[in-house]
């Protein structure tokens, strides 16, 4: 039997499915698939970060396997991404990043759609790690004593590079929509000051994430809004940003001697 009772009478199940497929998909202002209001991607990212952090508390090998360090990126490139889901053991570090992600994520997820938001987050996370790499250099002589104080051998973890990337995306989208950006500038200024004044914060990743976010936001905004939406241009632009970041990392490693990489 292919019918079912409904409030307006009896409906054919196959006909309802066919009609649903024929209906145009609801889209966000920037061309993404409209969500049901639940920030699933944001919650998933937060959940992964918390699970990794708990794993770090229980086993030191977790940090050793996911943290990014410039000398390791060539032989273990997954660290460019996994480091964005790890944090130091101090709960303030993960707490601040997850709070910022919760403030930004659901709103941006509703503007971009889940897939675009997820991809943008990952690309900005990559941008943070790559710029951190570009702004570090191995010591002239690599040995145990020189490695101890060199940024080339310093571990990088944290979602803050990607969070700064989301700030960059939000700034571009709001300007494109004609919405207020004053609060964004103030928040960025406060976080920038903290990043440059508090020891141990990788401000290079913040800068890299933010610049990458500006690029991603511009691509999504100007190719995804209006009656002539061009989703292929959005995805192509994000792919180009990713390839540029990869090329910069490859060029960096090609410029240093083999003794400086693992």
TIGU-697762 format. One line per field, with one value per residue (C-alpha): residue number from 1; residue in three letters; y, x, z. Coordinates in nm, 4 decimals. Last residue first. Example, Ala and Ser with C-alpha at 12.3 -4.5 7.8 and 13.67 -1.06 7.14 Angstrom:
BEGIN
num = [2;1]
residu = [SER;ALA]
Y = [-0.1060;-0.4500]
X = [1.3670;1.2300]
Z = [0.7140;0.7800]
***
This chain:
BEGIN
num = [262;261;260;259;258;257;256;255;254;253;252;251;250;249;248;247;246;245;244;243;242;241;240;239;238;237;236;235;234;233;232;231;230;229;228;227;226;225;224;223;222;221;220;219;218;217;216;215;214;213;212;211;210;209;208;207;206;205;204;203;202;201;200;199;198;197;196;195;194;193;192;191;190;189;188;187;186;185;184;183;182;181;180;179;178;177;176;175;174;173;172;171;170;169;168;167;166;165;164;163;162;161;160;159;158;157;156;155;154;153;152;151;150;149;148;147;146;145;144;143;142;141;140;139;138;137;136;135;134;133;132;131;130;129;128;127;126;125;124;123;122;121;120;119;118;117;116;115;114;113;112;111;110;109;108;107;106;105;104;103;102;101;100;99;98;97;96;95;94;93;92;91;90;89;88;87;86;85;84;83;82;81;80;79;78;77;76;75;74;73;72;71;70;69;68;67;66;65;64;63;62;61;60;59;58;57;56;55;54;53;52;51;50;49;48;47;46;45;44;43;42;41;40;39;38;37;36;35;34;33;32;31;30;29;28;27;26;25;24;23;22;21;20;19;18;17;16;15;14;13;12;11;10;9;8;7;6;5;4;3;2;1]
residu = [UNK;UNK;UNK;UNK;UNK;UNK;UNK;UNK;UNK;UNK;UNK;UNK;UNK;UNK;UNK;UNK;UNK;UNK;UNK;UNK;UNK;UNK;UNK;UNK;UNK;UNK;UNK;UNK;UNK;UNK;UNK;UNK;UNK;UNK;UNK;UNK;UNK;UNK;UNK;UNK;UNK;UNK;UNK;UNK;UNK;UNK;UNK;UNK;UNK;UNK;UNK;UNK;UNK;UNK;UNK;UNK;UNK;UNK;UNK;UNK;UNK;UNK;UNK;UNK;UNK;UNK;UNK;UNK;UNK;UNK;UNK;UNK;UNK;UNK;UNK;UNK;UNK;UNK;UNK;UNK;UNK;UNK;UNK;UNK;UNK;UNK;UNK;UNK;UNK;UNK;UNK;UNK;UNK;UNK;UNK;UNK;UNK;UNK;UNK;UNK;UNK;UNK;UNK;UNK;UNK;UNK;UNK;UNK;UNK;UNK;UNK;UNK;UNK;UNK;UNK;UNK;UNK;UNK;UNK;UNK;UNK;UNK;UNK;UNK;UNK;UNK;UNK;UNK;UNK;UNK;UNK;UNK;UNK;UNK;UNK;UNK;UNK;UNK;UNK;UNK;UNK;UNK;UNK;UNK;UNK;UNK;UNK;UNK;UNK;UNK;UNK;UNK;UNK;UNK;UNK;UNK;UNK;UNK;UNK;UNK;UNK;UNK;UNK;UNK;UNK;UNK;UNK;UNK;UNK;UNK;UNK;UNK;UNK;UNK;UNK;UNK;UNK;UNK;UNK;UNK;UNK;UNK;UNK;UNK;UNK;UNK;UNK;UNK;UNK;UNK;UNK;UNK;UNK;UNK;UNK;UNK;UNK;UNK;UNK;UNK;UNK;UNK;UNK;UNK;UNK;UNK;UNK;UNK;UNK;UNK;UNK;UNK;UNK;UNK;UNK;UNK;UNK;UNK;UNK;UNK;UNK;UNK;UNK;UNK;UNK;UNK;UNK;UNK;UNK;UNK;UNK;UNK;UNK;UNK;UNK;UNK;UNK;UNK;UNK;UNK;UNK;UNK;UNK;UNK;UNK;UNK;UNK;UNK;UNK;UNK;UNK;UNK;UNK;UNK;UNK;UNK;UNK;UNK;UNK;UNK;UNK;UNK]
Y = [1.5004;1.8352;2.0742;1.8378;1.8319;2.2004;2.4671;2.6311;2.3255;2.3109;2.6658;2.6033;2.3007;2.5042;2.7888;2.5427;2.3856;2.7275;2.8190;2.4876;2.5531;2.9047;2.7641;2.5008;2.7697;2.9615;2.6559;2.5809;2.9333;2.9563;2.6308;2.7754;3.0618;3.2511;3.4731;3.5870;3.7400;3.5955;3.3075;3.4343;3.7627;3.6334;3.2888;3.4151;3.7196;3.5140;3.2620;3.5356;3.7146;3.3818;3.3052;3.6379;3.5669;3.2129;3.3230;3.6113;3.3901;3.1188;3.3712;3.4864;3.1522;3.2233;3.1139;3.4476;3.6817;4.0198;3.9612;3.7294;3.9319;4.2479;4.0637;3.9246;4.2716;4.4173;4.1352;4.1847;4.5574;4.5041;4.2517;4.4835;4.7603;4.5379;4.6396;4.4884;4.5952;4.2392;4.2530;4.4208;4.1499;3.8724;4.0168;4.0562;3.7160;3.5425;3.7181;3.6332;3.2737;3.2744;3.4039;3.0961;2.8766;3.0052;2.9826;2.6120;2.5125;2.3350;2.4351;2.2646;2.4502;2.2928;2.5673;2.8200;2.7558;2.7634;2.3920;2.3198;2.5181;2.3047;1.9677;2.0332;2.2092;2.4742;2.7756;2.7524;2.6437;2.9113;3.0113;3.2645;3.0435;2.7520;2.9661;3.0918;2.7317;2.6333;2.9244;2.8742;2.5089;2.6112;2.8633;2.5867;2.3562;2.6185;2.7160;2.3531;2.3043;2.6305;2.5522;2.2071;2.3258;2.6220;2.9560;3.1948;2.9440;2.7984;3.1497;3.2134;2.8729;2.8995;3.2474;3.2421;2.8687;2.8991;3.1794;2.9657;2.6684;2.8730;3.0223;2.6874;2.5035;2.7350;2.7922;2.4153;2.4051;2.0746;2.2366;2.2155;1.9847;2.0153;2.2724;2.0573;1.7865;2.0005;2.0921;1.7762;1.5661;1.6662;1.4161;1.4099;1.7726;1.9062;1.7666;2.0421;2.3082;2.1624;2.0690;1.8757;1.5571;1.2593;1.4039;1.5467;1.2042;1.0346;1.2118;0.9903;1.0603;1.4386;1.4413;1.2082;1.4463;1.7249;1.5112;1.4387;1.8064;1.9153;1.6503;1.7596;2.1269;2.0451;1.8313;2.1012;2.3588;2.1213;2.0339;2.3921;2.3036;2.5631;2.3316;2.4211;2.6017;2.4509;2.7014;2.9757;3.2807;3.4044;3.0507;2.8093;2.6136;2.3244;2.3576;2.1176;1.8298;1.5858;1.6667;1.6155;1.2712;1.1756;1.2904;1.1019;0.7828;0.8084;0.8710;1.0963;1.0513;1.3561;1.7035;1.6110;1.2978;0.9286;0.7175;0.5667;0.3327;0.0000]
X = [6.2616;6.3458;6.6346;6.9093;6.7576;6.8455;6.5813;6.4424;6.2557;6.0667;5.9431;5.8507;5.6400;5.4630;5.3921;5.2631;5.0269;4.8911;4.8459;4.6687;4.4255;4.3482;4.2941;4.0544;3.8567;3.8340;3.7203;3.4555;3.3185;3.3520;3.1597;2.8926;2.8282;2.5223;2.3709;2.0658;2.2773;2.5363;2.7796;3.0707;3.1288;3.0693;3.2295;3.5459;3.5780;3.5213;3.7850;4.0436;3.9618;3.9713;4.3148;4.4399;4.2854;4.4200;4.7704;4.7704;4.6428;4.8925;5.1762;5.0413;5.1454;5.0746;5.3547;5.4036;5.1021;5.1677;5.1316;4.8325;4.6603;4.6885;4.5531;4.2644;4.1610;4.1970;3.9978;3.7141;3.7024;3.7113;3.4276;3.2153;3.2461;3.1462;2.7808;2.5917;2.6072;2.5802;2.9222;3.0708;2.9188;3.0508;3.4030;3.4235;3.2670;3.5262;3.8106;3.6649;3.6301;4.0003;4.0769;3.8907;4.0906;4.4172;4.2722;4.1930;4.5014;4.8325;5.1818;5.5011;5.8313;6.1141;6.1430;6.0696;6.4227;6.5214;6.5762;6.6875;7.0098;7.1226;7.0305;7.1871;7.0977;7.3495;7.2121;6.8922;6.5796;6.3330;5.9857;5.7544;5.6654;5.5744;5.3389;5.1948;5.1278;4.9708;4.7274;4.6359;4.5560;4.3102;4.1646;4.1136;3.9525;3.7062;3.6146;3.5474;3.3199;3.1326;3.0835;2.9466;2.7183;2.5545;2.7254;2.5026;2.3633;2.7100;2.8434;2.5942;2.6414;3.0223;3.0992;2.9934;3.0507;3.3952;3.4846;3.3751;3.5641;3.8814;3.8552;3.7848;4.0553;4.3246;4.1718;4.1654;4.5489;4.6423;4.7551;4.5147;4.4395;4.1920;4.3912;4.7048;4.5349;4.5396;4.9039;4.9914;4.8674;5.1883;5.4089;5.7416;5.7283;5.5478;5.7903;6.0549;5.7850;5.6096;5.2430;5.0863;4.8926;5.1153;5.3104;4.9926;4.8283;5.1453;5.1127;4.8146;4.5268;4.5201;4.5954;4.3023;4.0757;4.1992;4.1387;3.7832;3.7201;3.8501;3.6422;3.3268;3.3879;3.4311;3.1154;2.9151;3.0182;2.9349;2.5943;2.4844;2.1118;1.8972;1.7436;2.0134;1.9841;2.2071;2.4751;2.4347;2.5578;2.2154;2.1298;1.9615;1.6351;1.6565;1.4236;1.1251;1.1487;1.2902;1.0103;0.7506;0.8894;0.8867;0.5262;0.4225;0.5881;0.4067;0.0666;-0.1347;-0.4743;-0.6557;-0.5399;-0.4186;-0.2564;-0.3403;-0.0892;-0.0838;0.1525;0.0000]
Z = [1.0934;0.9453;1.0130;0.8980;0.5496;0.5009;0.4763;0.1616;0.0339;0.3609;0.3111;-0.0500;0.0462;0.3157;0.0742;-0.1864;0.0684;0.1615;-0.2048;-0.2692;0.0157;-0.1072;-0.4581;-0.3236;-0.1426;-0.4692;-0.6640;-0.4043;-0.4169;-0.7948;-0.8372;-0.6074;-0.8494;-0.7326;-0.9994;-0.8005;-0.5234;-0.2905;-0.3253;-0.5319;-0.3496;0.0001;-0.0157;-0.1825;0.0411;0.3532;0.2485;0.1914;0.5172;0.6999;0.5588;0.6905;1.0317;1.0538;0.9640;1.2108;1.4924;1.4008;1.4262;1.7630;1.9099;2.2763;2.5122;2.6853;2.7121;2.5487;2.1729;2.1871;2.4576;2.2465;1.9434;2.1466;2.2618;1.9118;1.7553;2.0031;1.9308;1.5542;1.5734;1.7879;1.5311;1.2375;1.2017;0.9085;0.5465;0.4194;0.2533;0.5594;0.7768;0.5537;0.5499;0.9286;0.9895;0.7730;0.9527;1.2919;1.1735;1.0903;1.4376;1.5637;1.3237;1.4662;1.8182;1.7895;1.9848;1.9579;1.8443;1.9631;1.9494;1.7452;1.4842;1.7593;1.8856;2.2511;2.3147;1.9576;2.0008;2.2955;2.1474;1.8102;1.4856;1.3860;1.1983;1.4014;1.2176;1.1075;1.2192;1.0564;0.7607;0.9877;1.1991;0.8702;0.7669;1.0996;1.1012;0.7367;0.7995;1.0710;0.8270;0.5706;0.8283;0.9497;0.5948;0.5047;0.8054;0.7420;0.3747;0.4605;0.7391;0.5702;0.5319;0.7246;0.9765;1.0357;1.0836;1.3640;1.5248;1.5153;1.6438;2.0094;2.0499;1.8925;2.1320;2.4276;2.2893;2.2570;2.6049;2.7699;2.5770;2.7062;3.0506;3.1102;3.1282;2.9645;2.6407;2.3517;2.0574;1.7696;1.5713;1.6109;1.4059;1.0927;1.0263;1.2205;0.9291;0.7482;0.9343;0.7446;0.6336;0.9397;1.1959;1.2055;1.2138;1.5143;1.5157;1.8030;1.7161;1.8033;2.0958;2.2466;2.2419;2.3682;2.7021;2.7935;3.0322;3.0223;2.6501;2.5885;2.7769;2.5479;2.2382;2.3529;2.4278;2.0878;1.9109;2.0946;2.0167;1.6481;1.6512;1.8298;1.5714;1.2866;1.4331;1.4941;1.5161;1.3419;1.0836;0.8331;0.4996;0.2315;0.1472;-0.1132;0.0749;0.1915;0.2980;0.0632;0.0692;-0.1742;-0.4733;-0.4700;-0.7162;-0.4629;-0.2195;-0.4942;-0.5727;-0.2062;-0.1658;-0.4799;-0.3556;-0.0226;-0.1824;0.0440;0.2057;0.3424;0.4440;0.7928;0.6550;0.6148;0.4244;0.0756;-0.1077;0.0000]
***
